[in-house]
Amino acid sequence: MLLAGLAMLVVAMPIGCGSGDGGTTASNKTGTQKSVSDKEVQSDLRNAVMAMEASYTDTNNYTMKVTDLAKYGYTEGGDVVLTIVRADTTTYCVEAKGSGTQTWHYASKTGSVEQGPC
């Protein structure tokens, strides 16, 4: 009887249960689909911000090129797209997102990661 109950419980579970952390789907560099959570996108954004600040220390200017950040430890994730929307000698705003609809940004004026575009 116990086994029959467990079998019914397993059959009744929905297929594709996620972690519940707001995941989006993104294509990676191999073209396959991978689930990207909001936490992963935010983490990638924070890593880019640290590289932006390190770059500023060297150049006294915030870069507009994501590729410039590699010199300061930022590695582009294949599943997260990072865009430097604006940057100058005093402020910047950077966006990151998976291929889903969730976009996160960091504006140097506010100093925090927030949902939505710059």
Contacts in CASP RR format, 6 or more apart in sequence:
PFRMAT RR
TARGET T0000
AUTHOR 0000-0000-0000
METHOD contacts of the structure
MODEL  1
MLLAGLAMLVVAMPIGCGSGDGGTTASNKTGTQKSVSDKEVQSDLRNAVM
AMEASYTDTNNYTMKVTDLAKYGYTEGGDVVLTIVRADTTTYCVEAKGSG
TQTWHYASKTGSVEQGPC
18 35 0 8 1.000
19 37 0 8 1.000
21 37 0 8 1.000
21 38 0 8 1.000
21 39 0 8 1.000
22 37 0 8 1.000
22 38 0 8 1.000
22 102 0 8 1.000
23 35 0 8 1.000
23 36 0 8 1.000
23 37 0 8 1.000
23 38 0 8 1.000
23 102 0 8 1.000
24 35 0 8 1.000
24 36 0 8 1.000
24 37 0 8 1.000
24 38 0 8 1.000
24 41 0 8 1.000
24 97 0 8 1.000
24 98 0 8 1.000
24 99 0 8 1.000
24 100 0 8 1.000
24 101 0 8 1.000
24 102 0 8 1.000
25 33 0 8 1.000
25 34 0 8 1.000
25 35 0 8 1.000
25 36 0 8 1.000
25 98 0 8 1.000
25 99 0 8 1.000
25 100 0 8 1.000
26 33 0 8 1.000
26 34 0 8 1.000
26 36 0 8 1.000
26 78 0 8 1.000
26 79 0 8 1.000
26 80 0 8 1.000
26 81 0 8 1.000
26 98 0 8 1.000
26 99 0 8 1.000
26 100 0 8 1.000
27 33 0 8 1.000
27 34 0 8 1.000
27 79 0 8 1.000
27 99 0 8 1.000
28 34 0 8 1.000
28 78 0 8 1.000
28 79 0 8 1.000
29 78 0 8 1.000
34 79 0 8 1.000
36 79 0 8 1.000
36 80 0 8 1.000
36 98 0 8 1.000
36 99 0 8 1.000
38 102 0 8 1.000
38 104 0 8 1.000
40 79 0 8 1.000
40 80 0 8 1.000
41 80 0 8 1.000
41 96 0 8 1.000
41 97 0 8 1.000
41 98 0 8 1.000
41 102 0 8 1.000
41 104 0 8 1.000
42 96 0 8 1.000
42 104 0 8 1.000
42 113 0 8 1.000
44 77 0 8 1.000
44 80 0 8 1.000
44 82 0 8 1.000
44 96 0 8 1.000
45 82 0 8 1.000
45 94 0 8 1.000
45 95 0 8 1.000
45 96 0 8 1.000
45 104 0 8 1.000
45 105 0 8 1.000
45 106 0 8 1.000
45 113 0 8 1.000
46 106 0 8 1.000
46 113 0 8 1.000
47 73 0 8 1.000
47 74 0 8 1.000
47 75 0 8 1.000
48 66 0 8 1.000
48 69 0 8 1.000
48 74 0 8 1.000
48 82 0 8 1.000
48 94 0 8 1.000
48 96 0 8 1.000
48 106 0 8 1.000
49 94 0 8 1.000
49 106 0 8 1.000
50 72 0 8 1.000
50 73 0 8 1.000
50 74 0 8 1.000
51 69 0 8 1.000
51 70 0 8 1.000
51 72 0 8 1.000
51 73 0 8 1.000
51 74 0 8 1.000
52 62 0 8 1.000
52 63 0 8 1.000
52 69 0 8 1.000
52 72 0 8 1.000
52 84 0 8 1.000
52 87 0 8 1.000
52 92 0 8 1.000
52 94 0 8 1.000
52 108 0 8 1.000
54 72 0 8 1.000
54 73 0 8 1.000
55 62 0 8 1.000
55 63 0 8 1.000
55 68 0 8 1.000
55 69 0 8 1.000
55 71 0 8 1.000
55 72 0 8 1.000
56 62 0 8 1.000
58 72 0 8 1.000
60 89 0 8 1.000
61 87 0 8 1.000
61 88 0 8 1.000
61 89 0 8 1.000
62 84 0 8 1.000
62 87 0 8 1.000
62 88 0 8 1.000
62 89 0 8 1.000
62 91 0 8 1.000
62 92 0 8 1.000
62 108 0 8 1.000
63 69 0 8 1.000
63 84 0 8 1.000
63 87 0 8 1.000
64 84 0 8 1.000
64 86 0 8 1.000
64 87 0 8 1.000
65 84 0 8 1.000
66 74 0 8 1.000
66 76 0 8 1.000
66 82 0 8 1.000
66 83 0 8 1.000
66 84 0 8 1.000
70 76 0 8 1.000
76 82 0 8 1.000
79 98 0 8 1.000
80 96 0 8 1.000
80 97 0 8 1.000
80 98 0 8 1.000
81 96 0 8 1.000
81 97 0 8 1.000
81 98 0 8 1.000
81 99 0 8 1.000
82 94 0 8 1.000
82 95 0 8 1.000
82 96 0 8 1.000
83 94 0 8 1.000
83 95 0 8 1.000
83 96 0 8 1.000
84 92 0 8 1.000
84 93 0 8 1.000
84 94 0 8 1.000
85 93 0 8 1.000
85 94 0 8 1.000
85 95 0 8 1.000
85 105 0 8 1.000
85 117 0 8 1.000
85 118 0 8 1.000
86 92 0 8 1.000
86 93 0 8 1.000
86 118 0 8 1.000
87 93 0 8 1.000
91 107 0 8 1.000
91 108 0 8 1.000
91 109 0 8 1.000
92 107 0 8 1.000
92 108 0 8 1.000
93 105 0 8 1.000
93 106 0 8 1.000
93 107 0 8 1.000
93 108 0 8 1.000
93 118 0 8 1.000
94 105 0 8 1.000
94 106 0 8 1.000
94 118 0 8 1.000
95 103 0 8 1.000
95 104 0 8 1.000
95 105 0 8 1.000
95 116 0 8 1.000
95 117 0 8 1.000
95 118 0 8 1.000
96 103 0 8 1.000
96 104 0 8 1.000
96 105 0 8 1.000
97 103 0 8 1.000
97 104 0 8 1.000
102 115 0 8 1.000
103 115 0 8 1.000
103 116 0 8 1.000
103 117 0 8 1.000
104 113 0 8 1.000
104 114 0 8 1.000
104 115 0 8 1.000
104 116 0 8 1.000
105 113 0 8 1.000
105 114 0 8 1.000
105 116 0 8 1.000
105 117 0 8 1.000
105 118 0 8 1.000
106 112 0 8 1.000
106 113 0 8 1.000
106 114 0 8 1.000
107 114 0 8 1.000
107 118 0 8 1.000
END
